[in-house]
Amino acid sequence: MKSHLLLFFSLFFQFLVAQPDTLFLKPKKQKYDGPQWIQKNKASLDLNEVAFVNWNSGGSNSISGLLGLRSEYNYKDRFFVWKNNALIDYGINKQQKRETRKTDDLFEFNSNIGFKPDSLSNWFYSARLNFRTQLTNGYQYPNKDNPISRFLAPGYLFFGGGMEYGKNIDKISFYFSPVTLKATFVLDENLANAGSFGVTPAILDDNGNIIKPGERVRKEIGVLVTNSYEVELIQNINLKHMVSLYSDYINKFGNIDLDWRVDFDFKVNNFIRATLGSHLRYDDDVKTTKPSEIEEEFDEAGPKIQWKQFLGVGFAVEF
């Protein structure tokens, strides 16, 4: 909890220092180029391969790949900003004498519309929608008989409205929503009955028969704070930071769901680049498991911080 509060106050301090040096300076009037629709698309492929021949230290041949697709379609005029983007990430890894395993799987869609009554203001009345899920089954390897996740199991939907500050809204944004709906979808029957991803599990009789099926959709209403920042550190090295903090009003208010990404993009030329990234998650409703004293069974271990780190070198094409 203390770490969450420290993160919140650090974001609030970043917002404060982003204000103009003095509130008494009259903003300079910016040149207006008229309404603009801007579309951007990007495809990337990162590869990693290791091969051994008579290597006396040992090792396993392996190859892995990560495919990324990004599409943006944005509108901007004096008073309105409407940003839309969709992305797909899918990665696999194949090692010698081992089945192919999934390393990444994400489908995400975002839409954010903002209105400011004054063309010189940096404050927007905003509404946001975020949806994310995965495309294929996830497994607790090497067990591939029982999926632990599927398409729309889970799926997450955030929708709400609030205020957004962005002096240069394409590069830096601070968003606060006092009312945001969070819906968690678990549309797989087995996972819903097991109570996966925070939904209410099925009610069973003494013989293990289902009396009442598990919940398929969990709904929450809470407060959402987000911050994003993008900057070129030095030539051809870009940093992108995105953090989201959410707390439900009804169920354990003060327990914060965290989603925090930090990505470094190293551009070699127009086609080759390297990526170094970190993705941190915490959701109080997502419980982990630990091996049970009974063979092939697992006990609940409570929520834990989820962390993913990735480094890739590959190709990227913008069109």
NUDREN-98801 format. One record per residue (C-alpha): residue in one letter; y, z, x. Coordinates in steps of 0.25 Angstrom, whole numbers, plus 5000, padded with zeros to 4 digits. Layout:
// residues N
<res=a&yy=Y&zz=Z&xx=X> .
...
***
This chain:
// residues 319
<res=m&yy=5000&zz=5000&xx=5000> .
<res=k&yy=5010&zz=5003&xx=5011> .
<res=s&yy=5007&zz=4990&xx=5018> .
<res=h&yy=5010&zz=4983&xx=5005> .
<res=l&yy=5023&zz=4991&xx=5003> .
<res=l&yy=5028&zz=4988&xx=5017> .
<res=l&yy=5025&zz=4973&xx=5015> .
<res=f&yy=5033&zz=4973&xx=5002> .
<res=f&yy=5045&zz=4980&xx=5009> .
<res=s&yy=5044&zz=4970&xx=5021> .
<res=l&yy=5045&zz=4958&xx=5011> .
<res=f&yy=5057&zz=4965&xx=5004> .
<res=f&yy=5064&zz=4967&xx=5017> .
<res=q&yy=5062&zz=4952&xx=5021> .
<res=f&yy=5068&zz=4949&xx=5007> .
<res=l&yy=5080&zz=4957&xx=5010> .
<res=v&yy=5083&zz=4951&xx=5024> .
<res=a&yy=5082&zz=4937&xx=5018> .
<res=q&yy=5095&zz=4940&xx=5010> .
<res=p&yy=5108&zz=4934&xx=5015> .
<res=d&yy=5115&zz=4941&xx=5026> .
<res=t&yy=5125&zz=4945&xx=5017> .
<res=l&yy=5126&zz=4944&xx=5002> .
<res=f&yy=5141&zz=4941&xx=5002> .
<res=l&yy=5139&zz=4928&xx=5009> .
<res=k&yy=5140&zz=4916&xx=4999> .
<res=p&yy=5128&zz=4907&xx=5000> .
<res=k&yy=5130&zz=4893&xx=5005> .
<res=k&yy=5128&zz=4882&xx=4995> .
<res=q&yy=5116&zz=4874&xx=4999> .
<res=k&yy=5114&zz=4859&xx=4997> .
<res=y&yy=5107&zz=4856&xx=4985> .
<res=d&yy=5098&zz=4843&xx=4985> .
<res=g&yy=5094&zz=4843&xx=4971> .
<res=p&yy=5080&zz=4847&xx=4964> .
<res=q&yy=5068&zz=4845&xx=4973> .
<res=w&yy=5053&zz=4843&xx=4971> .
<res=i&yy=5046&zz=4845&xx=4984> .
<res=q&yy=5031&zz=4843&xx=4986> .
<res=k&yy=5023&zz=4847&xx=4999> .
<res=n&yy=5008&zz=4845&xx=5002> .
<res=k&yy=5000&zz=4850&xx=5014> .
<res=a&yy=4986&zz=4848&xx=5018> .
<res=s&yy=4980&zz=4856&xx=5030> .
<res=l&yy=4966&zz=4857&xx=5036> .
<res=d&yy=4963&zz=4868&xx=5047> .
<res=l&yy=4951&zz=4867&xx=5055> .
<res=n&yy=4943&zz=4876&xx=5065> .
<res=e&yy=4931&zz=4872&xx=5072> .
<res=v&yy=4922&zz=4879&xx=5083> .
<res=a&yy=4910&zz=4873&xx=5089> .
<res=f&yy=4900&zz=4879&xx=5100> .
<res=v&yy=4891&zz=4872&xx=5109> .
<res=n&yy=4882&zz=4881&xx=5119> .
<res=w&yy=4893&zz=4892&xx=5118> .
<res=n&yy=4887&zz=4904&xx=5124> .
<res=s&yy=4896&zz=4914&xx=5117> .
<res=g&yy=4891&zz=4909&xx=5104> .
<res=g&yy=4898&zz=4905&xx=5091> .
<res=s&yy=4896&zz=4897&xx=5079> .
<res=n&yy=4902&zz=4883&xx=5076> .
<res=s&yy=4912&zz=4883&xx=5065> .
<res=i&yy=4922&zz=4874&xx=5058> .
<res=s&yy=4932&zz=4878&xx=5047> .
<res=g&yy=4943&zz=4871&xx=5039> .
<res=l&yy=4954&zz=4875&xx=5030> .
<res=l&yy=4960&zz=4865&xx=5020> .
<res=g&yy=4974&zz=4868&xx=5015> .
<res=l&yy=4982&zz=4860&xx=5004> .
<res=r&yy=4996&zz=4864&xx=5000> .
<res=s&yy=5005&zz=4857&xx=4989> .
<res=e&yy=5019&zz=4861&xx=4985> .
<res=y&yy=5028&zz=4856&xx=4974> .
<res=n&yy=5042&zz=4862&xx=4974> .
<res=y&yy=5055&zz=4861&xx=4966> .
<res=k&yy=5068&zz=4866&xx=4970> .
<res=d&yy=5083&zz=4864&xx=4964> .
<res=r&yy=5095&zz=4873&xx=4964> .
<res=f&yy=5089&zz=4884&xx=4954> .
<res=f&yy=5074&zz=4881&xx=4954> .
<res=v&yy=5063&zz=4882&xx=4964> .
<res=w&yy=5048&zz=4879&xx=4960> .
<res=k&yy=5038&zz=4880&xx=4970> .
<res=n&yy=5023&zz=4875&xx=4968> .
<res=n&yy=5012&zz=4875&xx=4978> .
<res=a&yy=4997&zz=4874&xx=4978> .
<res=l&yy=4987&zz=4876&xx=4990> .
<res=i&yy=4973&zz=4875&xx=4993> .
<res=d&yy=4966&zz=4882&xx=5005> .
<res=y&yy=4951&zz=4880&xx=5008> .
<res=g&yy=4944&zz=4883&xx=5021> .
<res=i&yy=4929&zz=4883&xx=5025> .
<res=n&yy=4921&zz=4887&xx=5038> .
<res=k&yy=4908&zz=4882&xx=5043> .
<res=q&yy=4901&zz=4890&xx=5054> .
<res=q&yy=4888&zz=4886&xx=5061> .
<res=k&yy=4875&zz=4891&xx=5053> .
<res=r&yy=4884&zz=4897&xx=5042> .
<res=e&yy=4888&zz=4891&xx=5028> .
<res=t&yy=4902&zz=4885&xx=5026> .
<res=r&yy=4912&zz=4896&xx=5021> .
<res=k&yy=4925&zz=4896&xx=5014> .
<res=t&yy=4937&zz=4902&xx=5022> .
<res=d&yy=4948&zz=4899&xx=5013> .
<res=d&yy=4950&zz=4895&xx=4998> .
<res=l&yy=4963&zz=4895&xx=4991> .
<res=f&yy=4970&zz=4888&xx=4979> .
<res=e&yy=4984&zz=4892&xx=4976> .
<res=f&yy=4995&zz=4888&xx=4967> .
<res=n&yy=5010&zz=4893&xx=4967> .
<res=s&yy=5021&zz=4890&xx=4958> .
<res=n&yy=5035&zz=4897&xx=4959> .
<res=i&yy=5047&zz=4894&xx=4951> .
<res=g&yy=5061&zz=4900&xx=4954> .
<res=f&yy=5075&zz=4899&xx=4948> .
<res=k&yy=5088&zz=4904&xx=4953> .
<res=p&yy=5100&zz=4904&xx=4944> .
<res=d&yy=5110&zz=4902&xx=4956> .
<res=s&yy=5108&zz=4891&xx=4966> .
<res=l&yy=5113&zz=4900&xx=4977> .
<res=s&yy=5104&zz=4912&xx=4974> .
<res=n&yy=5091&zz=4915&xx=4981> .
<res=w&yy=5084&zz=4922&xx=4970> .
<res=f&yy=5075&zz=4915&xx=4960> .
<res=y&yy=5069&zz=4919&xx=4947> .
<res=s&yy=5054&zz=4915&xx=4950> .
<res=a&yy=5041&zz=4913&xx=4943> .
<res=r&yy=5028&zz=4912&xx=4952> .
<res=l&yy=5014&zz=4907&xx=4949> .
<res=n&yy=5003&zz=4909&xx=4960> .
<res=f&yy=4988&zz=4905&xx=4958> .
<res=r&yy=4977&zz=4905&xx=4968> .
<res=t&yy=4962&zz=4905&xx=4968> .
<res=q&yy=4951&zz=4898&xx=4977> .
<res=l&yy=4943&zz=4885&xx=4975> .
<res=t&yy=4928&zz=4889&xx=4979> .
<res=n&yy=4919&zz=4900&xx=4979> .
<res=g&yy=4921&zz=4912&xx=4989> .
<res=y&yy=4909&zz=4919&xx=4995> .
<res=q&yy=4906&zz=4932&xx=5003> .
<res=y&yy=4899&zz=4924&xx=5014> .
<res=p&yy=4887&zz=4923&xx=5017> .
<res=n&yy=4884&zz=4925&xx=5002> .
<res=k&yy=4887&zz=4912&xx=4995> .
<res=d&yy=4879&zz=4915&xx=4982> .
<res=n&yy=4890&zz=4924&xx=4976> .
<res=p&yy=4904&zz=4919&xx=4976> .
<res=i&yy=4915&zz=4930&xx=4977> .
<res=s&yy=4926&zz=4921&xx=4973> .
<res=r&yy=4928&zz=4908&xx=4966> .
<res=f&yy=4938&zz=4898&xx=4960> .
<res=l&yy=4947&zz=4907&xx=4951> .
<res=a&yy=4939&zz=4919&xx=4955> .
<res=p&yy=4949&zz=4924&xx=4959> .
<res=g&yy=4961&zz=4917&xx=4955> .
<res=y&yy=4975&zz=4923&xx=4955> .
<res=l&yy=4987&zz=4920&xx=4947> .
<res=f&yy=5001&zz=4926&xx=4949> .
<res=f&yy=5012&zz=4922&xx=4939> .
<res=g&yy=5026&zz=4930&xx=4938> .
<res=g&yy=5041&zz=4929&xx=4939> .
<res=g&yy=5052&zz=4936&xx=4947> .
<res=m&yy=5062&zz=4934&xx=4958> .
<res=e&yy=5062&zz=4926&xx=4971> .
<res=y&yy=5071&zz=4926&xx=4982> .
<res=g&yy=5071&zz=4914&xx=4992> .
<res=k&yy=5084&zz=4910&xx=5000> .
<res=n&yy=5075&zz=4899&xx=5005> .
<res=i&yy=5064&zz=4900&xx=4994> .
<res=d&yy=5055&zz=4889&xx=5001> .
<res=k&yy=5054&zz=4898&xx=5013> .
<res=i&yy=5056&zz=4913&xx=5009> .
<res=s&yy=5054&zz=4919&xx=4996> .
<res=f&yy=5053&zz=4933&xx=4990> .
<res=y&yy=5048&zz=4934&xx=4976> .
<res=f&yy=5047&zz=4946&xx=4966> .
<res=s&yy=5040&zz=4946&xx=4953> .
<res=p&yy=5039&zz=4959&xx=4944> .
<res=v&yy=5030&zz=4952&xx=4934> .
<res=t&yy=5018&zz=4944&xx=4940> .
<res=l&yy=5005&zz=4941&xx=4933> .
<res=k&yy=4993&zz=4941&xx=4942> .
<res=a&yy=4980&zz=4935&xx=4936> .
<res=t&yy=4967&zz=4936&xx=4944> .
<res=f&yy=4956&zz=4926&xx=4939> .
<res=v&yy=4941&zz=4928&xx=4941> .
<res=l&yy=4935&zz=4917&xx=4933> .
<res=d&yy=4921&zz=4919&xx=4939> .
<res=e&yy=4912&zz=4927&xx=4930> .
<res=n&yy=4904&zz=4934&xx=4941> .
<res=l&yy=4917&zz=4938&xx=4949> .
<res=a&yy=4924&zz=4942&xx=4936> .
<res=n&yy=4912&zz=4951&xx=4932> .
<res=a&yy=4912&zz=4957&xx=4946> .
<res=g&yy=4927&zz=4961&xx=4945> .
<res=s&yy=4931&zz=4952&xx=4957> .
<res=f&yy=4946&zz=4951&xx=4961> .
<res=g&yy=4950&zz=4962&xx=4952> .
<res=v&yy=4946&zz=4958&xx=4938> .
<res=t&yy=4939&zz=4968&xx=4929> .
<res=p&yy=4923&zz=4967&xx=4931> .
<res=a&yy=4913&zz=4965&xx=4921> .
<res=i&yy=4908&zz=4977&xx=4913> .
<res=l&yy=4893&zz=4978&xx=4914> .
<res=d&yy=4882&zz=4986&xx=4907> .
<res=d&yy=4872&zz=4995&xx=4913> .
<res=n&yy=4863&zz=4983&xx=4915> .
<res=g&yy=4873&zz=4975&xx=4922> .
<res=n&yy=4876&zz=4966&xx=4910> .
<res=i&yy=4891&zz=4961&xx=4908> .
<res=i&yy=4897&zz=4968&xx=4896> .
<res=k&yy=4911&zz=4963&xx=4899> .
<res=p&yy=4914&zz=4951&xx=4909> .
<res=g&yy=4923&zz=4953&xx=4920> .
<res=e&yy=4938&zz=4950&xx=4919> .
<res=r&yy=4941&zz=4935&xx=4923> .
<res=v&yy=4956&zz=4937&xx=4924> .
<res=r&yy=4964&zz=4949&xx=4929> .
<res=k&yy=4979&zz=4950&xx=4925> .
<res=e&yy=4990&zz=4958&xx=4932> .
<res=i&yy=5005&zz=4960&xx=4931> .
<res=g&yy=5012&zz=4964&xx=4943> .
<res=v&yy=5024&zz=4962&xx=4953> .
<res=l&yy=5023&zz=4951&xx=4964> .
<res=v&yy=5031&zz=4950&xx=4977> .
<res=t&yy=5030&zz=4938&xx=4986> .
<res=n&yy=5037&zz=4934&xx=4999> .
<res=s&yy=5036&zz=4921&xx=5006> .
<res=y&yy=5042&zz=4916&xx=5019> .
<res=e&yy=5041&zz=4904&xx=5027> .
<res=v&yy=5048&zz=4901&xx=5040> .
<res=e&yy=5046&zz=4892&xx=5053> .
<res=l&yy=5045&zz=4903&xx=5064> .
<res=i&yy=5046&zz=4892&xx=5075> .
<res=q&yy=5045&zz=4877&xx=5075> .
<res=n&yy=5032&zz=4873&xx=5069> .
<res=i&yy=5027&zz=4887&xx=5066> .
<res=n&yy=5029&zz=4892&xx=5051> .
<res=l&yy=5027&zz=4905&xx=5045> .
<res=k&yy=5024&zz=4907&xx=5030> .
<res=h&yy=5023&zz=4921&xx=5024> .
<res=m&yy=5019&zz=4924&xx=5009> .
<res=v&yy=5016&zz=4938&xx=5003> .
<res=s&yy=5013&zz=4942&xx=4989> .
<res=l&yy=5013&zz=4956&xx=4983> .
<res=y&yy=5008&zz=4959&xx=4969> .
<res=s&yy=5006&zz=4972&xx=4962> .
<res=d&yy=5000&zz=4974&xx=4948> .
<res=y&yy=5008&zz=4983&xx=4938> .
<res=i&yy=4997&zz=4988&xx=4930> .
<res=n&yy=4985&zz=4989&xx=4940> .
<res=k&yy=4988&zz=4998&xx=4952> .
<res=f&yy=5003&zz=4994&xx=4953> .
<res=g&yy=5007&zz=4995&xx=4968> .
<res=n&yy=4994&zz=4989&xx=4973> .
<res=i&yy=4999&zz=4976&xx=4979> .
<res=d&yy=4991&zz=4963&xx=4980> .
<res=l&yy=4995&zz=4956&xx=4993> .
<res=d&yy=4995&zz=4942&xx=4997> .
<res=w&yy=5001&zz=4939&xx=5011> .
<res=r&yy=5000&zz=4926&xx=5019> .
<res=v&yy=5007&zz=4923&xx=5033> .
<res=d&yy=5005&zz=4909&xx=5038> .
<res=f&yy=5009&zz=4903&xx=5051> .
<res=d&yy=5009&zz=4887&xx=5052> .
<res=f&yy=5009&zz=4881&xx=5066> .
<res=k&yy=5013&zz=4866&xx=5065> .
<res=v&yy=5008&zz=4858&xx=5077> .
<res=n&yy=5012&zz=4844&xx=5071> .
<res=n&yy=5013&zz=4837&xx=5058> .
<res=f&yy=4998&zz=4838&xx=5056> .
<res=i&yy=4993&zz=4850&xx=5064> .
<res=r&yy=4996&zz=4864&xx=5062> .
<res=a&yy=4990&zz=4878&xx=5063> .
<res=t&yy=4990&zz=4889&xx=5053> .
<res=l&yy=4989&zz=4904&xx=5055> .
<res=g&yy=4989&zz=4913&xx=5043> .
<res=s&yy=4986&zz=4927&xx=5037> .
<res=h&yy=4983&zz=4930&xx=5022> .
<res=l&yy=4983&zz=4944&xx=5017> .
<res=r&yy=4978&zz=4948&xx=5003> .
<res=y&yy=4976&zz=4961&xx=4996> .
<res=d&yy=4973&zz=4963&xx=4981> .
<res=d&yy=4969&zz=4977&xx=4976> .
<res=d&yy=4961&zz=4970&xx=4965> .
<res=v&yy=4952&zz=4962&xx=4974> .
<res=k&yy=4941&zz=4972&xx=4979> .
<res=t&yy=4932&zz=4969&xx=4991> .
<res=t&yy=4917&zz=4973&xx=4993> .
<res=k&yy=4909&zz=4980&xx=5004> .
<res=p&yy=4894&zz=4979&xx=5006> .
<res=s&yy=4886&zz=4989&xx=4998> .
<res=e&yy=4875&zz=4999&xx=5002> .
<res=i&yy=4866&zz=4990&xx=4993> .
<res=e&yy=4862&zz=4977&xx=4999> .
<res=e&yy=4870&zz=4964&xx=4995> .
<res=e&yy=4879&zz=4972&xx=4986> .
<res=f&yy=4894&zz=4976&xx=4988> .
<res=d&yy=4903&zz=4987&xx=4985> .
<res=e&yy=4918&zz=4986&xx=4981> .
<res=a&yy=4927&zz=4990&xx=4993> .
<res=g&yy=4941&zz=4989&xx=4986> .
<res=p&yy=4953&zz=4979&xx=4990> .
<res=k&yy=4956&zz=4975&xx=5004> .
<res=i&yy=4966&zz=4967&xx=5011> .
<res=q&yy=4961&zz=4952&xx=5013> .
<res=w&yy=4966&zz=4945&xx=5025> .
<res=k&yy=4964&zz=4931&xx=5030> .
<res=q&yy=4969&zz=4925&xx=5043> .
<res=f&yy=4968&zz=4910&xx=5046> .
<res=l&yy=4971&zz=4901&xx=5058> .
<res=g&yy=4970&zz=4886&xx=5057> .
<res=v&yy=4974&zz=4873&xx=5064> .
<res=g&yy=4973&zz=4860&xx=5057> .
<res=f&yy=4980&zz=4849&xx=5050> .
<res=a&yy=4991&zz=4849&xx=5039> .
<res=v&yy=4997&zz=4837&xx=5032> .
<res=e&yy=5009&zz=4838&xx=5023> .
<res=f&yy=5011&zz=4827&xx=5012> .
***
